[in-house]
Protein backbone atom coordinates (compact mmCIF):
# COMPACT_ATOMS: atom_id res chain seq x y z
CA UNK A 1 0.00 0.00 0.00
CA UNK A 2 1.21 3.51 -0.82
CA UNK A 3 1.88 6.33 1.62
CA UNK A 4 -1.31 8.19 2.43
CA UNK A 5 -1.80 11.83 3.36
CA UNK A 6 -5.09 13.58 4.00
CA UNK A 7 -5.62 17.25 3.16
CA UNK A 8 -8.54 19.41 4.36
CA UNK A 9 -8.38 22.88 2.78
CA UNK A 10 -10.99 25.45 3.84
CA UNK A 11 -12.14 27.91 1.17
CA UNK A 12 -13.88 31.23 1.87
CA UNK A 13 -16.88 30.49 -0.34
CA UNK A 14 -19.98 28.66 0.87
CA UNK A 15 -22.74 30.20 -1.23
CA UNK A 16 -21.95 30.32 -4.98
CA UNK A 17 -22.41 26.75 -6.23
CA UNK A 18 -20.49 27.33 -9.49
CA UNK A 19 -17.40 28.70 -7.69
CA UNK A 20 -17.42 25.82 -5.20
CA UNK A 21 -17.78 23.28 -8.02
CA UNK A 22 -14.90 24.84 -9.97
CA UNK A 23 -12.61 24.66 -6.91
CA UNK A 24 -13.55 21.07 -6.14
CA UNK A 25 -13.08 20.12 -9.82
CA UNK A 26 -9.39 21.02 -9.40
CA UNK A 27 -9.12 18.31 -6.74
CA UNK A 28 -11.07 15.75 -8.75
CA UNK A 29 -8.90 16.06 -11.83
CA UNK A 30 -5.70 15.01 -10.06
CA UNK A 31 -5.07 11.32 -10.63
CA UNK A 32 -4.45 9.32 -7.47
CA UNK A 33 -6.43 11.70 -5.29
CA UNK A 34 -9.68 10.51 -3.77
CA UNK A 35 -12.23 13.19 -2.82
CA UNK A 36 -13.83 12.13 0.48
CA UNK A 37 -16.11 15.01 1.39
CA UNK A 38 -17.25 18.54 0.47
CA UNK A 39 -19.11 20.52 3.11
CA UNK A 40 -20.37 24.04 2.39
CA UNK A 41 -21.91 26.37 4.95
CA UNK A 42 -23.77 29.44 3.73
CA UNK A 43 -23.75 31.43 6.98
CA UNK A 44 -20.03 30.73 7.45
CA UNK A 45 -19.65 31.35 3.69
CA UNK A 46 -17.04 28.62 3.76
CA UNK A 47 -16.42 25.20 2.19
CA UNK A 48 -14.36 22.40 3.75
CA UNK A 49 -12.95 19.90 1.23
CA UNK A 50 -11.47 16.57 2.35
CA UNK A 51 -9.30 14.42 0.11
CA UNK A 52 -6.65 11.76 0.44
CA UNK A 53 -3.88 10.19 -1.63
CA UNK A 54 -0.14 9.90 -2.06
CA UNK A 55 1.81 12.95 -0.85
CA UNK A 56 2.79 14.41 -4.26
CA UNK A 57 -0.70 14.05 -5.72
CA UNK A 58 -2.32 15.54 -2.61
CA UNK A 59 0.03 18.52 -2.75
CA UNK A 60 -0.82 19.08 -6.41
CA UNK A 61 -4.57 18.98 -5.70
CA UNK A 62 -4.09 21.44 -2.84
CA UNK A 63 -2.13 23.84 -5.04
CA UNK A 64 -4.56 23.68 -7.98
CA UNK A 65 -7.64 24.25 -5.84
CA UNK A 66 -5.86 27.12 -4.06
CA UNK A 67 -5.01 28.71 -7.42
CA UNK A 68 -8.63 28.39 -8.58
CA UNK A 69 -9.92 29.91 -5.33
CA UNK A 70 -7.55 32.87 -5.84
CA UNK A 71 -9.23 33.47 -9.22
CA UNK A 72 -12.80 33.10 -8.05
CA UNK A 73 -12.94 34.56 -4.53
CA UNK A 74 -12.52 38.24 -3.70
CA UNK A 75 -11.76 38.73 -0.01
CA UNK A 76 -12.59 42.44 -0.33
CA UNK A 77 -16.21 41.39 -0.79
CA UNK A 78 -16.27 38.36 1.50
CA UNK A 79 -18.59 38.22 4.52
CA UNK A 80 -19.30 35.27 6.80
CA UNK A 81 -19.39 34.18 10.43
CA UNK A 82 -16.25 32.07 10.39
CA UNK A 83 -12.84 33.71 10.99
CA UNK A 84 -10.71 33.82 7.79
CA UNK A 85 -7.66 35.49 6.30
CA UNK A 86 -7.86 34.45 2.66
CA UNK A 87 -9.66 32.84 -0.29
CA UNK A 88 -7.97 29.59 0.62
CA UNK A 89 -8.01 30.14 4.35
CA UNK A 90 -6.19 27.08 5.73
CA UNK A 91 -4.56 23.97 4.24
CA UNK A 92 -3.65 21.28 6.79
CA UNK A 93 -1.84 18.05 5.86
CA UNK A 94 -2.57 14.99 8.00
CA UNK A 95 -0.53 11.76 8.05
CA UNK A 96 -2.75 8.70 7.54
CA UNK A 97 -0.54 5.76 6.63
CA UNK A 98 3.21 5.10 6.45
CA UNK A 99 3.86 8.84 6.61
CA UNK A 100 5.50 10.73 9.47
CA UNK A 101 4.50 14.12 10.76
CA UNK A 102 7.93 15.34 9.60
CA UNK A 103 7.07 14.35 6.04
CA UNK A 104 3.80 16.27 6.29
CA UNK A 105 5.66 19.33 7.58
CA UNK A 106 8.05 19.09 4.62
CA UNK A 107 5.09 18.76 2.24
CA UNK A 108 3.45 21.82 3.83
CA UNK A 109 6.62 23.85 3.31
CA UNK A 110 6.87 22.78 -0.34
CA UNK A 111 3.27 23.80 -0.95
CA UNK A 112 3.72 27.10 0.89
CA UNK A 113 6.70 27.99 -1.31
CA UNK A 114 4.76 27.12 -4.44
CA UNK A 115 1.76 29.23 -3.39
CA UNK A 116 4.03 32.16 -2.52
CA UNK A 117 6.05 32.01 -5.72
CA UNK A 118 3.44 31.12 -8.33
CA UNK A 119 0.36 32.82 -6.86
CA UNK A 120 2.04 35.74 -5.06
CA UNK A 121 0.08 35.01 -1.85
CA UNK A 122 1.67 35.43 1.62
CA UNK A 123 1.69 32.14 3.56
CA UNK A 124 1.80 31.43 7.31
CA UNK A 125 2.93 28.05 8.66
CA UNK A 126 0.90 26.74 11.65
CA UNK A 127 0.49 23.77 14.05
CA UNK A 128 3.24 21.15 13.57
CA UNK A 129 4.57 23.19 10.61
CA UNK A 130 4.81 26.44 12.63
CA UNK A 131 8.23 28.10 12.45
CA UNK A 132 7.73 29.88 15.76
CA UNK A 133 5.75 28.77 18.83
CA UNK A 134 3.46 31.80 18.65
CA UNK A 135 2.12 30.60 15.30
CA UNK A 136 1.35 27.06 16.48
CA UNK A 137 -2.29 27.86 17.18
CA UNK A 138 -4.36 28.83 14.17
CA UNK A 139 -6.42 31.49 16.02
CA UNK A 140 -3.18 33.39 16.74
CA UNK A 141 -2.21 33.28 13.06
CA UNK A 142 -5.70 34.42 12.07
CA UNK A 143 -5.93 37.24 14.66
CA UNK A 144 -7.81 40.26 13.25
CA UNK A 145 -8.89 38.15 10.26
CA UNK A 146 -8.43 39.34 6.68
CA UNK A 147 -9.11 42.97 7.45
CA UNK A 148 -6.88 43.12 10.52
CA UNK A 149 -3.99 41.21 8.99
CA UNK A 150 -4.10 43.44 5.91
CA UNK A 151 -3.22 46.37 8.17
CA UNK A 152 -0.72 44.54 10.41
CA UNK A 153 1.14 42.34 7.92
CA UNK A 154 4.05 44.79 7.73
CA UNK A 155 4.69 44.53 11.48
CA UNK A 156 7.72 42.30 12.16
CA UNK A 157 5.73 39.85 14.31
CA UNK A 158 3.05 39.41 11.64
CA UNK A 159 5.13 39.05 8.50
CA UNK A 160 4.47 35.85 6.55
CA UNK A 161 6.78 32.81 6.48
CA UNK A 162 6.73 32.77 2.67
CA UNK A 163 5.77 35.27 -0.03
CA UNK A 164 5.19 39.01 -0.22
CA UNK A 165 4.85 41.22 2.88
CA UNK A 166 1.43 42.43 1.76
CA UNK A 167 -1.91 40.75 1.24
CA UNK A 168 -2.79 39.41 -2.21
CA UNK A 169 -5.27 42.04 -3.55
CA UNK A 170 -8.15 39.54 -3.79
CA UNK A 171 -6.97 36.21 -2.30
CA UNK A 172 -5.57 37.63 0.96
CA UNK A 173 -3.27 35.20 2.81
CA UNK A 174 -3.21 31.47 3.46
CA UNK A 175 -2.24 29.35 6.47
CA UNK A 176 -0.56 26.02 5.64
CA UNK A 177 0.06 23.45 8.32
CA UNK A 178 0.43 19.85 9.41
CA UNK A 179 -1.45 18.18 12.22
CA UNK A 180 -2.62 14.79 13.40
CA UNK A 181 -5.94 13.27 12.39
CA UNK A 182 -8.68 14.45 14.74
CA UNK A 183 -10.98 11.69 15.97
CA UNK A 184 -14.40 12.70 17.31
CA UNK A 185 -15.15 10.10 19.98
CA UNK A 186 -18.07 9.96 22.41
CA UNK A 187 -18.53 7.72 25.44
CA UNK A 188 -22.04 7.15 26.78
CA UNK A 189 -22.61 6.61 30.50
CA UNK A 190 -25.25 4.52 32.22
CA UNK A 191 -26.63 7.58 33.98
CA UNK A 192 -28.81 10.58 33.23
CA UNK A 193 -26.74 12.75 35.58
CA UNK A 194 -24.81 15.06 33.26
CA UNK A 195 -22.73 16.38 36.18
CA UNK A 196 -20.93 13.01 36.25
CA UNK A 197 -20.09 13.31 32.54
CA UNK A 198 -18.80 16.83 33.15
CA UNK A 199 -16.63 15.72 36.07
CA UNK A 200 -15.15 12.86 34.04
CA UNK A 201 -14.55 15.16 31.07
CA UNK A 202 -12.57 17.42 33.39
CA UNK A 203 -10.36 14.55 34.56
CA UNK A 204 -9.34 13.50 31.05
CA UNK A 205 -8.89 16.80 29.24
CA UNK A 206 -5.53 18.45 28.92
CA UNK A 207 -6.76 21.82 30.16
CA UNK A 208 -7.48 20.31 33.61
CA UNK A 209 -4.37 18.13 34.02
CA UNK A 210 -5.61 15.18 31.96
CA UNK A 211 -4.26 13.71 28.77
CA UNK A 212 -2.23 15.97 26.54
CA UNK A 213 -4.12 15.37 23.29
CA UNK A 214 -7.65 15.27 24.66
CA UNK A 215 -10.39 17.89 24.53
CA UNK A 216 -13.55 16.83 26.34
CA UNK A 217 -16.85 18.04 27.74
CA UNK A 218 -19.88 16.49 29.39
CA UNK A 219 -23.16 16.76 27.52
CA UNK A 220 -26.70 15.40 27.83
CA UNK A 221 -28.25 13.27 25.07
CA UNK A 222 -31.81 14.48 25.72
CA UNK A 223 -33.49 11.99 23.39
CA UNK A 224 -31.89 9.02 25.16
CA UNK A 225 -31.70 10.54 28.65
CA UNK A 226 -28.04 9.57 28.70
CA UNK A 227 -25.04 11.57 29.88
CA UNK A 228 -22.13 11.58 27.45
CA UNK A 229 -18.44 12.42 27.61
CA UNK A 230 -17.88 14.08 24.23
CA UNK A 231 -14.23 13.97 23.18
CA UNK A 232 -11.92 15.32 20.50
CA UNK A 233 -8.79 13.19 20.24
CA UNK A 234 -6.37 15.57 18.55
CA UNK A 235 -3.49 13.06 18.36
CA UNK A 236 -4.45 9.39 18.66
CA UNK A 237 -0.79 8.39 18.36
CA UNK A 238 -0.01 10.37 21.52
CA UNK A 239 -3.15 9.60 23.52
CA UNK A 240 -4.81 6.45 22.13
CA UNK A 241 -8.52 5.59 22.23
CA UNK A 242 -8.13 2.67 24.62
CA UNK A 243 -6.39 4.77 27.27
CA UNK A 244 -9.16 7.35 27.27
CA UNK A 245 -11.81 4.61 27.32
CA UNK A 246 -10.18 2.83 30.27
CA UNK A 247 -9.76 6.08 32.21
CA UNK A 248 -13.38 7.07 31.66
CA UNK A 249 -14.41 3.55 32.74
CA UNK A 250 -12.36 3.84 35.93
CA UNK A 251 -13.57 7.36 36.75
CA UNK A 252 -17.20 6.40 36.07
CA UNK A 253 -16.89 3.42 38.42
CA UNK A 254 -16.04 5.87 41.19
CA UNK A 255 -19.65 7.09 40.84
CA UNK A 256 -21.03 3.57 40.45
CA UNK A 257 -21.66 4.23 36.76
CA UNK A 258 -20.86 2.01 33.77
CA UNK A 259 -19.96 2.81 30.19
CA UNK A 260 -22.92 1.68 28.09
CA UNK A 261 -21.36 2.37 24.72
CA UNK A 262 -19.10 4.55 22.64
CA UNK A 263 -19.05 5.91 19.12
CA UNK A 264 -16.68 7.39 16.58
CA UNK A 265 -18.27 10.28 14.69
CA UNK A 266 -17.12 10.35 11.08
CA UNK A 267 -13.87 8.80 9.90
CA UNK A 268 -10.76 7.54 11.62
CA UNK A 269 -7.50 5.95 10.40
CA UNK A 270 -7.38 2.16 10.61
CA UNK A 271 -4.27 2.37 12.78
CA UNK A 272 -6.31 3.93 15.60
CA UNK A 273 -8.43 0.76 15.81
CA UNK A 274 -5.51 -1.62 15.30
CA UNK A 275 -3.90 0.06 18.33
CA UNK A 276 -7.04 -0.81 20.33
CA UNK A 277 -6.92 -4.48 19.30
CA UNK A 278 -3.17 -4.56 19.98
CA UNK A 279 -3.68 -3.22 23.52
CA UNK A 280 -6.55 -5.46 24.61
CA UNK A 281 -5.18 -8.66 23.07
CA UNK A 282 -1.72 -7.85 24.50
CA UNK A 283 -0.05 -8.46 21.15
CA UNK A 284 3.64 -9.30 21.06
CA UNK A 285 5.22 -7.73 18.00
CA UNK A 286 2.17 -7.38 15.75
CA UNK A 287 3.07 -6.07 12.30
CA UNK A 288 0.53 -4.13 10.28
CA UNK A 289 1.58 -6.12 7.21
CA UNK A 290 -0.18 -9.08 8.83
CA UNK A 291 -3.47 -7.39 7.92
CA UNK A 292 -4.46 -9.14 4.71
CA UNK A 293 -5.91 -6.08 3.00
CA UNK A 294 -2.71 -4.14 3.60
CA UNK A 295 -0.92 -6.39 1.11
CA UNK A 296 -3.02 -5.24 -1.83
CA UNK B 1 -13.22 -0.89 -1.93
CA UNK B 2 -14.06 -3.93 -4.07
CA UNK B 3 -15.23 -7.33 -2.89
CA UNK B 4 -12.31 -9.51 -1.88
CA UNK B 5 -11.97 -13.29 -2.06
CA UNK B 6 -8.91 -15.32 -1.19
CA UNK B 7 -8.07 -18.57 -2.99
CA UNK B 8 -5.50 -21.16 -1.84
CA UNK B 9 -5.16 -23.96 -4.43
CA UNK B 10 -2.85 -26.87 -3.63
CA UNK B 11 -0.98 -28.43 -6.57
CA UNK B 12 0.62 -31.89 -6.55
CA UNK B 13 4.05 -30.68 -7.60
CA UNK B 14 6.67 -29.49 -5.16
CA UNK B 15 9.92 -30.45 -6.89
CA UNK B 16 10.12 -29.35 -10.54
CA UNK B 17 10.78 -25.60 -10.43
CA UNK B 18 9.77 -25.03 -14.08
CA UNK B 19 6.38 -26.71 -13.64
CA UNK B 20 5.68 -24.75 -10.42
CA UNK B 21 6.69 -21.49 -12.12
CA UNK B 22 4.44 -22.19 -15.11
CA UNK B 23 1.44 -22.85 -12.83
CA UNK B 24 2.07 -19.73 -10.73
CA UNK B 25 2.51 -17.67 -13.93
CA UNK B 26 -1.14 -18.44 -14.76
CA UNK B 27 -2.13 -16.68 -11.53
CA UNK B 28 0.19 -13.74 -12.07
CA UNK B 29 -1.12 -12.95 -15.54
CA UNK B 30 -4.69 -12.33 -14.38
CA UNK B 31 -5.24 -8.61 -13.89
CA UNK B 32 -6.70 -7.66 -10.51
CA UNK B 33 -5.27 -10.72 -8.77
CA UNK B 34 -2.56 -10.25 -6.16
CA UNK B 35 -0.28 -13.22 -5.50
CA UNK B 36 0.41 -13.34 -1.76
CA UNK B 37 2.45 -16.49 -1.27
CA UNK B 38 3.89 -19.61 -2.96
CA UNK B 39 5.06 -22.42 -0.70
CA UNK B 40 6.56 -25.60 -2.18
CA UNK B 41 7.46 -28.71 -0.20
CA UNK B 42 9.62 -31.34 -1.85
CA UNK B 43 8.82 -34.25 0.49
CA UNK B 44 5.10 -33.52 0.22
CA UNK B 45 5.72 -32.91 -3.50
CA UNK B 46 3.11 -30.18 -3.21
CA UNK B 47 2.82 -26.43 -3.72
CA UNK B 48 0.36 -24.15 -1.90
CA UNK B 49 -0.43 -20.90 -3.76
CA UNK B 50 -2.25 -18.01 -2.05
CA UNK B 51 -3.82 -15.15 -3.95
CA UNK B 52 -6.54 -12.58 -3.49
CA UNK B 53 -8.73 -10.29 -5.59
CA UNK B 54 -12.23 -9.67 -6.83
CA UNK B 55 -14.33 -12.84 -7.18
CA UNK B 56 -14.38 -13.11 -11.00
CA UNK B 57 -10.64 -12.50 -11.35
CA UNK B 58 -9.83 -14.97 -8.58
CA UNK B 59 -11.99 -17.63 -10.22
CA UNK B 60 -10.22 -17.05 -13.54
CA UNK B 61 -6.79 -17.40 -11.93
CA UNK B 62 -7.91 -20.59 -10.21
CA UNK B 63 -9.17 -22.07 -13.48
CA UNK B 64 -6.10 -21.14 -15.50
CA UNK B 65 -3.64 -22.50 -12.96
CA UNK B 66 -5.73 -25.69 -12.68
CA UNK B 67 -5.66 -26.08 -16.49
CA UNK B 68 -1.88 -25.63 -16.53
CA UNK B 69 -1.42 -28.16 -13.72
CA UNK B 70 -3.49 -30.67 -15.72
CA UNK B 71 -1.02 -30.27 -18.59
CA UNK B 72 2.14 -30.51 -16.51
CA UNK B 73 1.41 -33.00 -13.72
CA UNK B 74 0.88 -36.72 -14.25
CA UNK B 75 -0.78 -38.30 -11.21
CA UNK B 76 0.21 -41.76 -12.50
CA UNK B 77 3.81 -40.84 -11.68
CA UNK B 78 3.19 -38.67 -8.59
CA UNK B 79 4.65 -39.61 -5.22
CA UNK B 80 4.68 -37.58 -2.03
CA UNK B 81 3.81 -37.71 1.66
CA UNK B 82 0.73 -35.52 1.54
CA UNK B 83 -2.69 -37.04 0.72
CA UNK B 84 -3.91 -36.02 -2.76
CA UNK B 85 -6.44 -36.96 -5.43
CA UNK B 86 -5.33 -34.85 -8.39
CA UNK B 87 -2.88 -32.52 -10.10
CA UNK B 88 -4.83 -29.62 -8.66
CA UNK B 89 -5.73 -31.29 -5.42
CA UNK B 90 -7.92 -28.74 -3.64
CA UNK B 91 -9.19 -25.23 -4.41
CA UNK B 92 -10.80 -23.42 -1.46
CA UNK B 93 -12.39 -19.96 -1.72
CA UNK B 94 -12.31 -17.78 1.39
CA UNK B 95 -14.39 -14.62 1.93
CA UNK B 96 -12.22 -11.67 2.98
CA UNK B 97 -14.21 -8.47 2.50
CA UNK B 98 -17.81 -7.59 1.60
CA UNK B 99 -18.36 -11.16 0.41
CA UNK B 100 -20.62 -13.75 2.03
CA UNK B 101 -19.89 -17.44 2.40
CA UNK B 102 -22.87 -18.05 0.07
CA UNK B 103 -21.15 -16.02 -2.64
CA UNK B 104 -18.00 -18.10 -2.19
CA UNK B 105 -20.05 -21.30 -2.45
CA UNK B 106 -21.60 -20.01 -5.69
CA UNK B 107 -18.14 -19.12 -7.00
CA UNK B 108 -16.88 -22.61 -6.11
CA UNK B 109 -19.75 -24.18 -8.04
CA UNK B 110 -19.11 -22.03 -11.10
CA UNK B 111 -15.44 -22.99 -11.08
CA UNK B 112 -16.26 -26.67 -10.55
CA UNK B 113 -18.55 -26.67 -13.60
CA UNK B 114 -15.91 -24.97 -15.71
CA UNK B 115 -13.22 -27.46 -14.66
CA UNK B 116 -15.56 -30.38 -15.36
CA UNK B 117 -16.70 -29.12 -18.77
CA UNK B 118 -13.54 -27.60 -20.19
CA UNK B 119 -10.89 -29.84 -18.61
CA UNK B 120 -12.91 -33.08 -18.31
CA UNK B 121 -11.84 -33.52 -14.67
CA UNK B 122 -14.25 -34.91 -12.02
CA UNK B 123 -14.85 -32.40 -9.22
CA UNK B 124 -15.93 -32.90 -5.58
CA UNK B 125 -17.45 -30.06 -3.56
CA UNK B 126 -16.30 -29.87 0.10
CA UNK B 127 -16.59 -27.83 3.34
CA UNK B 128 -19.20 -25.04 3.06
CA UNK B 129 -19.67 -25.97 -0.63
CA UNK B 130 -20.34 -29.67 0.13
CA UNK B 131 -23.55 -30.99 -1.46
CA UNK B 132 -23.87 -33.74 1.15
CA UNK B 133 -22.77 -33.75 4.80
CA UNK B 134 -20.42 -36.70 4.25
CA UNK B 135 -18.30 -34.59 1.91
CA UNK B 136 -17.97 -31.66 4.31
CA UNK B 137 -14.60 -32.85 5.60
CA UNK B 138 -11.81 -32.93 3.06
CA UNK B 139 -10.21 -36.16 4.41
CA UNK B 140 -13.48 -37.99 3.66
CA UNK B 141 -13.49 -36.68 0.09
CA UNK B 142 -9.83 -37.66 -0.32
CA UNK B 143 -10.19 -41.15 1.23
CA UNK B 144 -7.93 -43.68 -0.56
CA UNK B 145 -6.19 -40.81 -2.35
CA UNK B 146 -5.69 -40.77 -6.14
CA UNK B 147 -5.13 -44.50 -6.43
CA UNK B 148 -8.06 -45.51 -4.22
CA UNK B 149 -10.52 -43.03 -5.71
CA UNK B 150 -9.57 -44.19 -9.23
CA UNK B 151 -10.92 -47.61 -8.33
CA UNK B 152 -13.95 -46.44 -6.32
CA UNK B 153 -15.18 -43.48 -8.37
CA UNK B 154 -17.87 -45.55 -10.06
CA UNK B 155 -19.46 -46.45 -6.69
CA UNK B 156 -22.61 -44.38 -6.11
CA UNK B 157 -21.31 -42.85 -2.86
CA UNK B 158 -18.05 -41.76 -4.48
CA UNK B 159 -19.25 -40.30 -7.78
CA UNK B 160 -18.20 -36.69 -8.36
CA UNK B 161 -20.50 -33.65 -8.03
CA UNK B 162 -19.46 -32.41 -11.48
CA UNK B 163 -17.79 -34.01 -14.51
CA UNK B 164 -17.09 -37.55 -15.74
CA UNK B 165 -17.49 -40.62 -13.52
CA UNK B 166 -13.88 -41.61 -14.09
CA UNK B 167 -10.55 -40.04 -13.19
CA UNK B 168 -8.86 -37.74 -15.68
CA UNK B 169 -6.07 -39.95 -17.14
CA UNK B 170 -3.28 -37.69 -15.85
CA UNK B 171 -4.85 -34.94 -13.72
CA UNK B 172 -7.01 -37.20 -11.52
CA UNK B 173 -9.77 -35.37 -9.62
CA UNK B 174 -10.10 -32.01 -7.86
CA UNK B 175 -11.87 -30.89 -4.68
CA UNK B 176 -13.36 -27.39 -4.79
CA UNK B 177 -14.72 -25.74 -1.65
CA UNK B 178 -15.45 -22.65 0.39
CA UNK B 179 -14.39 -22.03 3.96
CA UNK B 180 -13.68 -19.26 6.41
CA UNK B 181 -10.28 -17.67 6.83
CA UNK B 182 -8.20 -19.61 9.34
CA UNK B 183 -6.41 -17.48 11.94
CA UNK B 184 -3.43 -18.99 13.76
CA UNK B 185 -3.53 -17.37 17.20
CA UNK B 186 -1.37 -18.08 20.24
CA UNK B 187 -1.84 -16.91 23.81
CA UNK B 188 1.16 -16.93 26.15
CA UNK B 189 0.69 -17.56 29.87
CA UNK B 190 2.68 -16.23 32.81
CA UNK B 191 3.68 -19.73 33.85
CA UNK B 192 6.11 -22.45 32.84
CA UNK B 193 3.55 -25.13 33.75
CA UNK B 194 2.43 -26.54 30.41
CA UNK B 195 -0.29 -28.60 32.13
CA UNK B 196 -2.20 -25.34 32.74
CA UNK B 197 -2.00 -24.46 29.03
CA UNK B 198 -3.25 -27.94 28.16
CA UNK B 199 -6.17 -27.68 30.60
CA UNK B 200 -7.17 -24.29 29.22
CA UNK B 201 -6.86 -25.54 25.63
CA UNK B 202 -9.30 -28.30 26.53
CA UNK B 203 -11.84 -25.84 27.90
CA UNK B 204 -11.93 -23.72 24.74
CA UNK B 205 -11.74 -26.29 21.95
CA UNK B 206 -14.84 -27.61 20.25
CA UNK B 207 -13.82 -31.24 20.68
CA UNK B 208 -14.13 -30.90 24.49
CA UNK B 209 -17.31 -28.84 24.70
CA UNK B 210 -15.70 -25.46 24.06
CA UNK B 211 -16.21 -23.00 21.23
CA UNK B 212 -17.48 -24.39 17.96
CA UNK B 213 -14.81 -22.92 15.67
CA UNK B 214 -11.78 -23.40 17.90
CA UNK B 215 -9.00 -25.96 17.72
CA UNK B 216 -6.48 -25.64 20.53
CA UNK B 217 -3.63 -27.35 22.33
CA UNK B 218 -1.23 -26.52 25.12
CA UNK B 219 2.45 -26.33 24.21
CA UNK B 220 5.71 -25.29 25.85
CA UNK B 221 7.86 -22.49 24.42
CA UNK B 222 11.16 -23.99 25.59
CA UNK B 223 13.32 -20.97 24.68
CA UNK B 224 11.15 -18.62 26.76
CA UNK B 225 10.12 -21.13 29.44
CA UNK B 226 6.54 -20.07 28.79
CA UNK B 227 3.41 -22.21 28.45
CA UNK B 228 1.27 -21.35 25.45
CA UNK B 229 -2.30 -22.03 24.34
CA UNK B 230 -1.86 -22.55 20.59
CA UNK B 231 -5.11 -21.98 18.70
CA UNK B 232 -6.56 -22.35 15.22
CA UNK B 233 -9.59 -20.11 14.80
CA UNK B 234 -11.38 -21.75 11.87
CA UNK B 235 -14.19 -19.19 11.70
CA UNK B 236 -13.51 -15.84 13.36
CA UNK B 237 -16.99 -14.63 12.41
CA UNK B 238 -18.52 -17.44 14.50
CA UNK B 239 -16.04 -17.44 17.38
CA UNK B 240 -14.21 -14.10 17.52
CA UNK B 241 -10.70 -13.48 18.87
CA UNK B 242 -11.83 -11.42 21.84
CA UNK B 243 -14.13 -14.15 23.14
CA UNK B 244 -11.35 -16.72 23.11
CA UNK B 245 -8.94 -14.23 24.70
CA UNK B 246 -11.37 -13.37 27.49
CA UNK B 247 -12.15 -17.03 28.17
CA UNK B 248 -8.47 -17.96 28.33
CA UNK B 249 -7.93 -15.00 30.68
CA UNK B 250 -10.73 -16.15 32.95
CA UNK B 251 -9.65 -19.80 32.95
CA UNK B 252 -6.01 -18.85 33.58
CA UNK B 253 -7.06 -16.71 36.54
CA UNK B 254 -8.52 -19.85 38.11
CA UNK B 255 -4.89 -21.05 38.40
CA UNK B 256 -3.62 -17.65 39.50
CA UNK B 257 -2.00 -17.18 36.08
CA UNK B 258 -2.06 -14.11 33.81
CA UNK B 259 -1.94 -13.75 30.05
CA UNK B 260 1.43 -12.17 29.28
CA UNK B 261 0.87 -11.73 25.57
CA UNK B 262 -0.67 -13.08 22.38
CA UNK B 263 0.27 -13.28 18.73
CA UNK B 264 -1.25 -13.80 15.33
CA UNK B 265 0.90 -16.03 13.14
CA UNK B 266 0.74 -14.97 9.50
CA UNK B 267 -2.13 -13.00 8.03
CA UNK B 268 -5.63 -12.17 9.17
CA UNK B 269 -8.50 -10.16 7.66
CA UNK B 270 -8.84 -6.62 8.99
CA UNK B 271 -12.40 -7.35 10.08
CA UNK B 272 -11.13 -9.78 12.73
CA UNK B 273 -9.27 -6.92 14.45
CA UNK B 274 -12.05 -4.38 13.93
CA UNK B 275 -14.33 -6.82 15.76
CA UNK B 276 -11.89 -6.74 18.69
CA UNK B 277 -11.89 -2.93 18.85
CA UNK B 278 -15.68 -2.92 18.48
CA UNK B 279 -16.07 -5.28 21.45
CA UNK B 280 -13.70 -3.61 23.89
CA UNK B 281 -14.75 -0.04 23.10
CA UNK B 282 -18.44 -1.10 23.24
CA UNK B 283 -19.18 0.58 19.93
CA UNK B 284 -22.74 1.55 19.12
CA UNK B 285 -23.36 1.06 15.41
CA UNK B 286 -19.83 1.29 14.07
CA UNK B 287 -19.72 1.14 10.27
CA UNK B 288 -16.64 -0.19 8.53
CA UNK B 289 -16.92 2.68 6.04
CA UNK B 290 -15.78 4.93 8.91
CA UNK B 291 -12.30 3.46 8.43
CA UNK B 292 -10.57 6.06 6.30
CA UNK B 293 -8.57 3.61 4.19
CA UNK B 294 -11.72 1.72 3.28
CA UNK B 295 -12.90 4.69 1.22
CA UNK B 296 -10.06 4.43 -1.27
Interface residues (C-beta under 8 A of the other chain):
Chain A: X1 X4 X6 X34 X36 X52 X96 X97 X181 X188 X241 X242 X245 X259 X260 X261 X262 X263 X264 X266 X267 X268 X269 X270 X273 X274 X276 X277 X280 X281 X282 X283 X284 X285 X286 X290 X291 X292 X293 X294 X295 X296
Chain B: X1 X4 X6 X34 X36 X52 X96 X97 X181 X188 X241 X242 X245 X259 X260 X261 X262 X263 X264 X266 X267 X268 X269 X270 X273 X274 X276 X277 X280 X281 X282 X283 X284 X285 X286 X290 X291 X292 X293 X294 X295 X296
